[in-house]
Amino acid sequence: MELTSTTVGRIITAVENHPEPGVIDFGFMLLALSGKATKDASMGIDRDAKLAREDEQTHDIYLRFDSPNSGFTVHCSIRS
């Protein structure tokens, strides 16, 4: 699996374009994910984004990782 073809890969690319300290730290956390974690996170985000488009409701996915001990929440909504 090529990283750039995943949702997490696209998020990392977006992070590269916003060189603020907190955003860069988030990018490093994403880069530290295993291939399986990257795939699972991307699939979860894609699933919730699809649900948000279908039912026009907000869907949240919380991703927690043991190594490094961290996590993040993605809010999927069709509203801007």
N, C-alpha and C positions, 0 to 999 in steps of 0.2 A: 504494500500500500504506500503510495507516495503521499507525503504529508500535505503538500499543496492541494491535493484533490479532496481533502476533508474539510469539514466546517471548522474544526480547530485550526487547521492549517491556514484557512482564510482569515481567521481571527488573528493568528500570529502575524500574518502579512499586514493587517490593519494596525497592529501594535507597532510594527516597525516604522510606520508612518506617523506615529505620535510619540516622540521621544520625551515624554514626561516621566519622572522617576517612578511613580506608582504604576503607570501603564507598562513601563519596561519590566518592573518586577513581576507583573502579571504575565507578561510574555515569557520571561524566564521560567516561571512556574509551569506554563503550558509546554515549553520545550523540554522540561524534565519528565514529562509523562511518558510512560511506556507506550509502545505501539498499540497494545490492547486497550489501555486507558484512553488513548487518543481516539481510537475507533469507537469505543463505547460512548465516550463523551459526544463525539460528532453524531452518532446515531441517535442519542437522546435529544440533543438539540434539534436535529432535523425532524424527529418525530413530533416534538412539542411545537415547532414552527409550523408544521403541516396542520396540526390540530388547531392552532390559532387561526390559520387561514380558513379552515373549514367551518369552525363554529363561531368565529369572531370573538372569542373569549381570550383572556390572558392565561397563559400556561407558563409555569415556572419549573425549572429543573435545577435542583441543587446537586452539585457534584463535589464529593468529598474524597480526598486522597490521603492515604496513610503515609506515603513517602513521596515527596515531602508532606508533612502534616499540614494540609491546607485544603482549600475548597473554594468554590465560587458558585454563584447563582446566575442563571440566565433567565431573563424575563422575555417571553415570546408574546408579541401582541401585534395586531395589524394597525393599531393606533400609533402615531408618531409622538 
